[in-house]
Amino acid sequence: MIIRGFQESDQSAVEKIFALYWTDPEFLKELSNELQLHSKKTLKKDSDFFVATEGSEILGIVGFKKLANYLKPYALTSNPIEFYVIAVKYKKRGIGQALKLKLIEEVRKAGFTEIILYSPDSHNESWGFHDRLGFERVGEVTPPDDDFGQVWREIL
């Protein structure tokens, strides 16, 4: 498995992976728009996406972006970032763990001091994954445009 930066040619395969986890058309459109902006390099370096590949197959994606305002109260350091998305084509193969570790490595290299992650109650099956990989569960929140969920933090 190789993990590399997201490329515009990955968009279709990544959107199919997103559809395995999310059905809300608005959120799927938001994800698609974020990837398109990234491909056009219109996003600043406070956002990035990485894909896991094996041969020509896209196995998963992970990304971070500027911390959303509703998550700022959970930040303890001066330069936090939001763990925005993670999705894999196949579960229980270590793909998610590898992507998460890559995100942590890249965020640290970019000079960020903390990662904040939100996951809604509708995705509570992923909560144990975040717990197992060292993120600390630090609270509950209901974002302006989403459902009640949990917040995790990792100081880098």
N, C-alpha and C positions, 0 to 999 in steps of 0.2 A: 504494500500500500504506500502510495506517495501522497503527501499533503502539499498543495501548492496554492498560490493565489487564484482567486476566482477570475475567470475570463468570460467575456461576452458569449462565447460559443457554448458555455456551460449552462446558460440560462434555462433552456427548455428542460434539460435533465433535472436541474435543481427544482424547477417549478413542479415537476412530477413528484419529487420527494416531498416537497412541502404539502402537496395534496394528500399524502398519506397521513398527515397529522392535523391539518387544519381544513375546515370546511367553510369558514366564514369568508365570503367573497371579498369583503372590505380588507380583512387582514392579508389575504392572499395577494390582493392588488398592492397593498402597502409593501409587502415583501418583494414583489416583482419590481415595483418602482425603485426601491432601495438598491436592488441589484443593477437596474438600468442606469441609475445615477452613478453608481460605483464604476460600471463599465465605461461610462463617458468621462470618468475622472472629475466629475463635478463636485464630488464629496471631498472634504478636507481629510487630513490624515487622522481625524478622530472617528474614523469608520473604516472597517476593512472586512473582507470575507475570504475564507479559505475553503477549498474542497478537498476531499479525500478521493483518490482515484486508484483504480486497479486496471491496468491496461487502458482502454478507452472508456471504461465504465465509471461514472460518477457515483460514489458510494455515500456521500454525505456532505454537509456544509455546516460551517460555523461562522458567526460574525459578531462584531461589536460595533457600537456607535456611541455618539455623545450621550451622556447620561440624561434621561428624561427628567423633567422638573419634579414629577411626583416621587421619584426615587432619591432625590437629593437629601432629604432628611436622614436617610440611612447611611450616607457617606461619612466616613471618619477622617479622610485624608483630603488633601487639596487638589488632587488630580485624578478623580475617579472616572471610570468608563462603564457603560452598560454592556453586559453580555446579552446581545440582542436575540440571537437565534442559534439553534442547533437542531439538525434533523439528519437522520440516516436512513438509508434504503433497507438495511438489514440490522436487526437488533441482536444483541448478545454476541457480537463478533469483535468488540473492542474498537470499533470505528468511532463511536461517540467519545470514548475516553481519549483516543488519540487526537481527535479534533479539539477537545476541550484543553488538553495539554498544549497543543499548538497555539490556541488562542491565548492562553496564559503567557506562553513564551513571547509571542509577538507583542502583546500589550505591555509586558515588562520592558522589552527592547525599545518600545516607542515612548517610554518614560512615564506611563501611567502608574499610579500608586495603589489602585484599588479597583476591584471588579464588583459591580452590583448586578444581581440577576433577579428578574421577576418571572414567576410562572403562575398562571391562573389555575384555579381549582379544577377547571376542565382538563388540565394536563397533570393532575396529581399523580399519575402513574410514573412521571419522570422525577418526582421529588426525591425519591431514594437515590437516584443517579447523582443528583447534585450533592446530596448529603455524603455519599460514599467517596466522592472525589475531593473532599476537603473544604467545600464551601460551608460557611456557618449560616444556619437559618436564623435571621435576625428580626423578622417581623411579618406582619400581615398588612396588606394594602388593597384598596379598591381603586385602580387607576381611573382617570376620567373616561377613557374609551374602552374599558375592559371589565372583566369580572373580578371578584375577590380572588386574591392569591397570596402566595408566600414570596418573601424576599430573602435572598442569600447574599452574603458578602465574603470576599476574600481580599485581605490586605496583602499587597505584594512586597 
